[in-house]
Every structure is written in structure tokens, then in C-alpha cells.
């Protein structure tokens, strides 16, 4: 019965989604991506690298807080901290399984960022010829930057960087599909952008909508917990 009301409850769906699943991860970390401030963009880049590992989001957030408290939130600060210092921070945040490799990769990435772009990710963006070149340049900073990290980083910069237009992650596609927000033969990103324009929520943007769908996909859809989902009234039968 509730499912029959979906066509007239779209705004309620968006409000419920954002109310329960929050929005951008960057905002949760206190990172301001309302403009391309190089310091804030780098903070999100560092956080994205942490989120990209196979650890829980809580551990990634805790680890980022450790970097923040130590003032290690610039490329130069990461390099000056050195391998031993980075391992100590990573261990403190719960990266015990990946501390050595992550410390090594962070140093390689920061070395590349400093050498190629003077430590400024905005410069990297400006030099990119387009969307794919932007992704390629990010991956070219070091072995620790793969598809997952690039997707995490760029999806919250869609409204800040002109060339930031990554594809939707599998978790977003899963959640959007379960809610009936995309249909076969549609371009998924264009469909969700159109849906957002018609049902936008005050005080939020498309990046918040996308992040909330990702959280839904991760916490419920992927685990087959649609019956427990706070948006279960909107799930397709």
C-alpha cells in the first residue's frame, strides 16, 4: 500500500533520505568544499585516500582526525612527518593492517604532488584537458591512488571542479535502483541529476544526495536489509 504512494512522495523521499543518511562525508569532517580553496581540497584528498582503503568508514574518520590534530594536513606536512611519523598516526587511527604500505604510498603521492603541481590540486585540475585526463593525473601521483579513491575524491567536487564528473559508484547505483530512481537504458548520472533538480531539498546539493544514496547502499541495500531500512516504504517490491 505504501509503495503505491511513491509517485506523490518524491520530495518526502529526498527529505527522509537526507535526514537519516546525512550528506557529504567532507561536511561531516568539517571540510568546506563550497569553493576550490586549495587547503580544503587537499584535506578532502587526504581523507579520500583514507576512505579508499578496505577499512570501516569510522576508522577512516578516526584516522583523519589524528592527522588533523597533529597538523598533518598539507602535502609538505605529510612529507615532513616522515614514514615513522605517518605509521604512528595511522596506527592510532586503526590502520594497523595497512599502516606500512599506506605510509609509503602517502609519501610517494605527496612527492608527486609537490614535484608536478607545487602541492596544489587545483593546479592539477586546471592542467587536465578533460574528465578522463583529470582522473589519469590523479592516479599518476602515485601507486596509492586507484579508481576507488579517485571516485571518492571527485564525487564531492562535482560542483567545485568543472572537470570533476566521475561515474556513480556501485553502491549509489544499487540504492538508486532499489528506490526506483533510475530505469533501464537511462544514463544513471543524468537521471539522478534530473531527479534531484525536480525534488531538491533546502540546504543540500546534489553531492549530498549522492552521498546519502551511497550510505543507504552500503548500510542496507548491499547487506539485503531493505526490510529494516528507514526508507523501506519506497523500496521497489
N, C-alpha and C positions, 0 to 999 in steps of 0.2 A: 504494500500500500504506500509506504513512504517513497519507494523508488519511483512511483508514478508521478510524484511531485517534482522530480528533478528539473524538468524544463522551466518551472516557475520559481526555482530556488537557487539559481546560479549565484546571485550576489551573496546569499546566505552560505553557500558552499565556500566561496572565497574567504568570507569573514571567519567562518569556522576553521578553515584550513590555517589561516594566518594566526588566529587566536591560539590554536593548540600547538602548532608546529613552528611558531615564531617566523623568522625570515632569514636574512643573510647571516652567515657564520661570521663575517667580518664585523658586523654590528655587535654581535654577541661578545666579540673580543675587544670591543671598543676602538676598532679601526674605522676611520672615516674615509669612505670611498665616494663621497659626494663630488669630489673633484680630483684631478690627477696629481695630487700632492706627492712628490717622489718619496717622501718619508713614509707616508701612509701606504702607498702602493708597495713599497718594499716590505713593510710589516706583513701585509697580506700575502706577499710572495713567500716569505719565510713560513708563515702559518700554513700556506698551501702545501709546502714541501713536507711539513709535519703531518698534515691530514692525509697526504698521499701514501703514507706507509700503511702496512697491514696491522694497524693498532686501532683501538677504540677512539671515537671522537673525544671522549672525556680525557683520555691520555694525551691526545694531541693538544687539546686546550690547556691541560695542566703543564705540558712541556713548553708551550708558547709563553705561558705566564712566567715560567722560570727564566726564559730568555729576556722577557720584558723586565723582570725585577733586577736582573743582572745588567741591564742596559745594553744587551747584545741585540740590537735591532737596526743595525746598519751593516752594509757589506764590510766596511772597514773594521767595525767592532767584532764581527764574526771572525775575520782573519786574525785580528789582534788577540782574540781569545785563545786561538790555537787548538790543536787536536785534543790535548788533555782537558782543557777547559770545557770544550764542547761536549766531550764524553761525560764530564761531571754534570753538566746541565741536562743532557739527555737522560742520564741515569735517574736524576732527581725527578724527572717528569714521567718516568715509566717506560723509557725506550731501551730497557736493558737488553732486549734481544737484537736491537738494531743500532746500538749506540756507536760501536766502532765504525761500521760501514756508513752510517749517516753522518758522523763527524767528518769522515774522509770526503764524502760527497759534497757536504756543505762547503768545505774549504776549496774544492775544485770549482764548484759553481760560483762562489764569490770571487775567486781568482779570474774566472772567465768574464764575469760581470764587470769587474773593475778594468780589466785589460781591454775589453771590446767596447764598453759603453760608459766608462768612467763611473761605474757604480750606479748608473741611473737607468731604471727600467723604462722610463718614459722615452729615453733616447733610443732604446731598443725598439719600442713600438714605432717611433717616428721613422726609423730607418727601414722598417719592414715594408715590403711592396704590397702586401695584402694579408688576408686572414691566414692562409697557409704558411706564408713566409714568417709571419709573426710566431706561429706555433713552432715552426722549424728553428727560429732563432732562440726561442726559449729552451728548446731541447738541446740546442747546440752549446748551451752554457756549461753543461757537464752531464755525466752519466746518470746523475740522480734525478734528472728531470725527464719523466716519461709522459705518456698520454694522460694518465690519471691526474697527475699533478698539474699539467697544463690545463686540463678541463676544469679542475677545481679553481685554479687561479683566474682563468679568463671569464668564467661564467658570472662572477660578481663584478667584473669590469665591463660588462656589455654596454652600460650606459655612460661609461667614462672614456674608454678607448674605442675609437671608430672602427678599428680592425679586429676588435675582440668579438668574435661570433662563433664560439665553439658549438659543436653539436650537443644535443641533450644527452645526459648520462643515462645509462640503462635503468637506474633507479627512478629517475624522473619519468622516463617513458613507461615504466611499469605502473607507477602511481597514476599518471595521466590516463593510461589505458584502462585501469581498473575503475576510474571515475567517469569514463566515457567522454573524456575531453578531446580525444583525437580519434580519427576514424581511418580505416584503410585507404591508401592511395593519397592521403594528405601529407604535406610536408609537416612533420611534427612540430618543429620550432615555429613555423609561421602560424600553425593552428593555435598553439598555446599563446603566442603573442596577440593574435586576433581575439582569443577568448579573454585575455587579460584586459585588452582595450575596452571590451564591452562590459566587463564585470570588475573593474579595478576597485581596490579598497583604499580608502583615505589613509594617508600617511605611509603608504607602502609603494613599491615599484615592482616591475617585472622580475627583477633579481630576487626580491623577497618571495614572490610567488614560486619561482623555480626552486629556491632553496627549501621552501616549505614542502613542495612536492617530493623533493629528494628525501627529506626527513621522513615523510609518510611512507615512501617506497622502502626505505631502509628499515624502519621500525615495525611496519605492519605488512605491506604487500609482499616483500621478499620472504618474510617468515610465515606467510599463509595465515596471518592473524586478522583477516578482514572482519571477522565476527566480533573482535574486540576493539576494532578501530573506532575512534570518535567520529569518523566520517562514514560509518558503515551504512547510513541511510542513503548515501549517494553511490555506493559501490554498485557496479553492474551485477545483475544476477548471474 
